[in-house]
Amino acid sequence: SHLSPLTLTLTLTLTLAQAEAQWLLNPLSMLDLTDTKRRLLDLMKQANGYQRAGQPANARATYTRAIGMEAPNKRMSAALFYNRSSCQRQLGQLGLALSDAQKAYELDPCMVKAHWRAADVAVVLGDHASANEAVLAGLKQSPRCQPLLQLKLAIQRF
């Protein structure tokens, strides 16, 4: 059973239209996540280089670009927010540093260093409630974490 050229053309056109409609409805399904991940890793490497070179403003801008790409998993997103938090702190943007650290541990509650950074910045800001909240959440993940235990003692002294 051979199809006429007109039937083949109509079938192919319909198939292409369906594929385009599917892409419009769900564009992320068409993304090559391995390419996205590679580009994110390249940006992270570039940002880390800026950090090591003592250029926190350039590092912050690069982490921000990477965050805008939407990482393929929460752990990678958490790492980006955590690293940007470090830049924010170095640049004296303490409120933004706290917000980024909190976002990092919300995305990855197991990231104890994000809890520590949030608590540390909150102490500097005089926000002892946020500091205590971050310390307690971090200690739930790692009850013997010495930096968190030290911060807990420092907070209790206030």
C-alpha positions in Angstrom: 0.0 0.0 0.0 1.8 3.1 -1.3 0.8 6.5 -0.1 0.4 9.3 -2.7 2.9 12.2 -2.6 0.1 14.4 -1.4 -0.8 12.1 1.5 2.9 11.8 2.4 3.3 15.6 2.4 0.2 16.1 4.5 1.3 13.4 7.0 4.8 14.9 7.3 3.3 18.4 7.7 1.0 17.2 10.4 3.9 15.4 12.2 6.0 18.5 12.1 3.1 20.6 13.4 2.5 18.2 16.2 6.2 18.3 17.2 6.2 22.1 17.1 3.0 22.3 19.2 4.6 19.9 21.7 7.7 22.1 21.9 5.6 25.2 22.4 3.7 23.5 25.2 6.8 22.1 26.9 10.0 23.8 25.7 12.1 22.4 28.5 11.5 18.9 27.2 13.5 19.8 24.1 16.5 21.2 26.0 19.7 19.3 26.0 20.3 19.2 29.8 23.9 17.9 29.3 24.7 21.1 27.3 23.0 23.3 30.0 25.0 21.5 32.7 28.2 21.9 30.8 27.6 25.6 30.4 26.7 26.0 34.1 29.9 24.2 35.1 31.9 26.5 32.8 30.2 29.5 34.5 30.9 28.1 37.9 34.5 27.5 37.0 34.8 31.1 35.7 33.2 32.5 38.8 35.4 30.5 41.1 38.4 31.8 39.3 37.2 35.4 39.9 36.8 34.5 43.6 40.3 33.2 43.8 41.6 36.3 42.0 40.0 38.5 44.6 37.3 39.8 42.2 34.0 39.2 44.1 32.0 41.6 42.0 32.9 39.7 38.8 32.2 36.4 40.6 28.8 37.6 41.8 27.8 38.7 38.3 28.9 35.3 36.9 27.0 33.3 39.6 24.0 35.5 38.9 24.2 34.6 35.2 24.4 30.9 36.1 21.4 31.2 38.5 19.4 32.7 35.7 20.0 29.6 33.5 18.1 27.4 36.0 20.3 24.5 37.0 19.0 21.0 36.3 18.9 20.0 40.0 18.5 21.6 43.4 22.0 20.7 44.6 23.6 22.7 41.8 21.2 25.6 42.3 22.1 25.5 46.0 25.8 25.6 45.3 25.3 28.7 43.0 23.3 30.6 45.7 25.9 29.5 48.4 28.8 30.8 46.3 27.0 34.0 45.4 26.3 34.5 49.1 30.1 34.5 49.7 30.5 37.2 47.1 27.7 39.3 48.6 29.3 39.0 52.0 32.7 40.1 50.7 31.1 43.1 49.0 29.3 44.1 52.2 25.9 43.2 50.9 24.9 41.4 54.1 21.2 41.3 53.5 21.7 39.8 50.1 24.3 37.4 51.5 21.8 36.2 54.1 19.1 35.8 51.6 21.3 33.8 49.2 22.5 31.5 52.0 19.0 30.9 53.1 17.9 30.1 49.6 20.9 27.7 49.3 19.8 25.7 52.4 16.2 25.7 51.4 17.2 24.1 48.1 19.6 21.7 49.7 18.9 21.2 53.4 21.9 18.9 53.7 24.3 21.8 52.8 25.5 22.5 56.3 27.9 25.2 55.2 24.9 27.2 53.8 23.3 27.0 57.3 26.6 28.2 58.8 26.9 31.1 56.3 23.3 32.2 57.0 23.9 32.1 60.7 27.2 33.9 60.5 25.8 36.8 58.3 22.7 37.0 60.5 24.9 37.5 63.6 26.8 40.3 61.9 23.4 41.9 61.0 22.3 41.5 64.6 19.4 39.2 63.4 19.7 36.7 66.2 16.4 35.0 65.4 17.6 34.2 61.9 21.0 33.1 63.1 19.5 30.8 65.7 17.1 29.3 63.1 19.9 28.6 60.7 22.1 27.1 63.4 19.3 24.8 64.6 18.4 23.7 61.1 22.1 23.0 60.3 22.6 21.1 63.6 19.6 18.9 62.6 21.7 17.9 59.5 25.0 17.6 61.3 24.7 17.6 65.1 28.5 17.6 65.7 29.4 20.4 63.3 31.9 22.4 65.3 31.5 25.8 63.4 27.8 25.6 64.0 28.2 24.6 67.7 30.6 27.6 68.1 28.1 30.0 66.5 25.3 28.6 68.7 27.4 29.4 71.8 28.1 32.9 70.4 24.4 33.5 69.8 23.5 32.4 73.3 25.9 35.0 74.8 23.8 37.8 73.3 
